[in-house]
Amino acid sequence: MLSTGPAAAQFDRPVQALLDSVPASSVRQRMAEFKTRQVEPAQALEAAPPSLPTRHPDMAKLYRRKVTGLVEALNADDD
C-alpha cells in the first residue's frame, strides 16, 4: 500500500538518503522513529472511548408525539 502526504514524504526522505549513500545506521534510526510515531495515533484511536450518539434514541418518538398533538390542536373545533 502506497502512502501519500506529509507522512509519506517524511518516510521517503530517509529512503532517498540511503540511496544517496548516507550511513545506514542513521537512516535506520530515523525510520524506527517514524514507525513509532505512526503507531502512536493508531493506539490513541483504539484507546478512545466510543462516541456517544448525537441524538437521544427516543427523539423521533418525542417529535412524532409533539407533531401529532399540534395537528390535533390545529384541527380541533374552536366553538
C-alpha positions in Angstrom: 0.0 0.0 0.0 1.4 3.3 -1.0 1.1 6.3 1.3 0.8 9.9 0.2 1.0 13.2 2.1 3.4 14.7 4.6 3.9 11.4 6.5 4.9 9.6 3.3 7.3 12.4 2.5 9.0 12.1 5.9 9.4 8.4 5.2 10.7 9.0 1.6 13.5 11.3 2.8 15.4 8.7 4.8 15.0 6.2 2.0 16.4 8.7 -0.5 19.2 9.4 1.9 20.0 5.7 2.0 20.1 5.7 -1.8 22.4 8.7 -1.7 24.9 6.7 0.4 24.1 8.2 3.8 25.2 5.8 6.6 22.5 3.1 7.0 22.6 3.4 10.8 21.3 7.0 10.8 18.6 6.0 8.3 17.5 3.0 10.3 17.2 5.2 13.4 15.1 7.8 11.6 12.9 5.1 10.1 12.4 3.5 13.5 11.3 6.9 14.9 8.9 7.4 12.1 7.3 4.0 12.5 6.9 4.6 16.3 5.2 7.9 15.5 2.9 6.1 13.1 1.8 3.6 15.7 1.0 6.2 18.4 -2.1 7.8 16.7 -3.5 4.3 16.0 -3.1 3.3 19.6 -4.7 6.6 20.7 -7.7 5.9 18.5 -8.1 2.3 19.8 -8.0 3.6 23.4 -10.5 6.4 22.8 -14.0 5.8 24.3 -16.8 5.1 21.8 -18.5 8.1 20.6 -21.9 9.0 22.1 -25.0 9.2 19.9 -25.6 12.8 18.8 -29.4 12.5 19.4 -31.4 10.9 22.1 -32.6 7.4 21.0 -36.3 8.3 21.6 -36.1 11.7 19.9 -38.1 10.5 16.9 -40.9 9.3 19.2 -41.0 12.6 21.0 -41.1 14.5 17.8 -43.9 12.4 16.5 -46.0 12.9 19.7 -45.5 16.7 19.5 -46.4 16.9 15.8 -49.5 14.7 16.4 -50.5 17.0 19.3 -50.0 20.0 17.1 -52.1 18.6 14.3 -54.8 17.6 16.7 -54.8 21.1 18.2 -55.0 22.8 14.8 -57.8 20.5 13.6 -59.8 21.0 16.8 -63.1 23.0 16.6 -62.8 26.3 18.4 -66.5 26.6 19.3 
